Amino acid sequence: MKILLFKKTKDSDLRVGLQVCYKSINGNYGMLGVITDILETKPLKEYILNTSFGSYTADELKLIKE
């Protein structure tokens, strides 16, 4: 599994059911989650992950190369 750290993740890249990495408290992209819902709060979209740690924006999520 490769984490695409240097790819700027956009809202158009993300969808429900997609496995992504997100930042830990230390700022490292080492935590895995699956997007279970997308909240459209203007001006941002927020992504709910199955880990229930909160909602994230596209800047805080990184894609995983399959």
NUGUZA-523862 format. One line per 3 residues: their letters; for each residue x, y, z of N, C-alpha, C. Coordinates in steps of 0.1 Angstrom, whole numbers. Layout:
N
A = X Y Z X Y Z X Y Z | ...;
***
This chain:
66
MKI = 9 -12 0 0 0 0 9 12 0 | 6 22 -9 14 34 -9 4 46 -6 | 9 55 2 2 67 5 7 78 -4;
LLF = -2 85 -11 2 95 -20 3 108 -13 | 15 110 -5 17 121 3 19 134 -5 | 24 133 -17 28 145 -24 17 149 -34;
KKT = 6 142 -35 -5 145 -43 -15 154 -35 | -18 166 -40 -28 174 -34 -42 168 -35 | -48 164 -25 -61 158 -25 -72 168 -27;
KDS = -80 166 -37 -91 176 -39 -104 169 -36 | -115 177 -34 -128 172 -31 -133 162 -42 | -129 165 -54 -134 156 -65 -127 142 -65;
DLR = -116 141 -57 -109 128 -56 -116 119 -46 | -124 124 -37 -129 117 -26 -144 113 -28 | -147 101 -23 -161 96 -24 -164 86 -12;
VGL = -176 84 -10 -180 74 1 -175 60 -2 | -170 54 8 -164 40 6 -150 40 3 | -143 51 1 -129 52 -3 -121 51 10;
QVC = -110 42 10 -101 42 21 -91 53 20 | -88 60 30 -79 71 30 -70 71 42 | -59 79 42 -51 81 54 -55 95 58;
YKS = -54 97 72 -57 110 77 -46 113 88 | -45 126 91 -35 131 100 -38 126 115 | -27 122 121 -28 119 136 -26 132 143;
ING = -27 131 156 -25 143 165 -11 149 162 | -1 141 159 12 145 157 14 151 143 | 4 150 134 6 156 121 11 146 110;
NYG = 12 133 114 16 123 105 4 116 99 | 6 113 86 -4 105 79 -2 91 81 | -7 85 92 -5 71 95 -17 64 99;
MLG = -28 71 99 -41 66 104 -50 63 92 | -56 51 92 -65 47 81 -79 48 84 | -88 52 75 -102 52 77 -109 51 64;
VIT = -122 48 64 -130 47 52 -141 58 53 | -142 66 42 -152 76 42 -166 70 42 | -174 74 52 -188 68 54 -199 78 50;
DIL = -195 91 50 -205 102 47 -198 114 43 | -204 123 35 -199 136 31 -209 146 35 | -205 156 43 -213 167 47 -210 179 39;
ETK = -220 185 32 -217 197 24 -220 209 32 | -210 214 40 -211 227 47 -204 237 39 | -211 248 35 -205 258 27 -195 266 35;
PLK = -183 268 30 -178 266 17 -170 253 15 | -170 245 26 -162 233 26 -171 220 26 | -165 209 21 -171 196 23 -163 190 34;
EYI = -171 183 43 -164 176 54 -167 161 52 | -157 153 56 -158 138 53 -158 131 67 | -168 123 69 -169 115 81 -163 101 79;
LNT = -153 98 87 -146 85 86 -152 75 96 | -150 62 93 -156 52 102 -149 51 115 | -138 59 117 -131 59 130 -138 67 141;
SFG = -147 76 137 -155 84 146 -146 94 154 | -135 98 148 -127 108 155 -131 122 151 | -140 124 142 -144 137 138 -145 138 123;
SYT = -147 150 119 -148 153 104 -135 159 99 | -132 157 87 -120 161 81 -123 168 68 | -114 177 63 -115 183 50 -105 176 40;
ADE = -106 179 28 -98 173 18 -83 175 20 | -79 186 26 -65 189 29 -60 180 39 | -68 174 48 -63 166 58 -64 151 55;
LKL = -68 148 43 -69 134 38 -59 131 27 | -53 120 26 -45 116 16 -49 103 10 | -49 102 -4 -53 90 -11 -43 79 -9;
IKE = -48 66 -11 -39 54 -11 -39 48 -25 | -28 45 -30 -26 39 -43 -29 24 -41 | -38 19 -48 -41 4 -47 -32 -4 -55;
***
